[in-house]
Amino acid sequence: MCGIAGIIALNDDKIDKHIVKTMTDAIAHRGPDGEGQWASRNVGIGHRRLSIIDLSKSANQPMLCENDRYIFSYNGEVYNYKSIRDDLIKLGINFESTSDTEVVMKSLIKWGETAIQKFNGMFAFLLFDRKENKLLIGRDRYGIKPLYYSNFKNIFAVASEQKAITSLEFFESELNYEAIYEYFTFQNILSNKTFEKNIKTFPAGHYGTIDLKSDKRLKLHR
């Protein structure tokens, strides 16, 4: 199952690892086999691992690549990862594990957002590029893997479950009555709303970018 989490202080305040750990602790049930947190300056990335493909430590997350330029956290399974891996090897890309995680990460590094078109599977991921100071977020076409995000008090947070966001001590919980009305009308929430006013569902079949060098806004692309 696995769980991912990320947080950015948009006002450039420092993010410590313990803040990221608060988020990953809240979703520990998603990944009992391991955990990891990474933080630098105003960005933090976390992961809870359920080991399925490649049980070794080389597949632990967050996964770092190219002298720690890229930090990657991933939940899911890409079924055609072996053929994509073969394509990358032909292009001179080396691998340190047999996991699909590393294949997804290095595909995104090599081909950018267009790599998502190659993935056949279910996934949610975070890829932070320290050199470009840019976060890339992606979710599978059908939305099999859950993903939520929030903007509040100069904080952007994203995670596999809402509780990873609501666990933050500075998060302000407030009921979203529009979502409640929608639920009681349709027995479901069909929009991107949640019962938390400050949390939205990251849309299926989309990727998003946050460029911390420019306007720092989440830009969604279908």
Secondary structure, DSSP 4 states (H G I P E B T S, - for coil): --EEEEEEETT-----HHHHHHHHHHTGGG-BTEEEEEEETTEEEEEEE---S--SGGG-SSEEETTTTEEEEEEEEETTHHHHHHHHHHTT---S-S-HHHHHHHHHHHHGGGGGGG--EEEEEEEEETTTTEEEEEE-TT--S--EEEEETTEEEEESSHHHHHTSTT----B-HHHHHHHHHHSS--SSB-SBTT-EEPPTT-EEEEETTTT--EEEE-
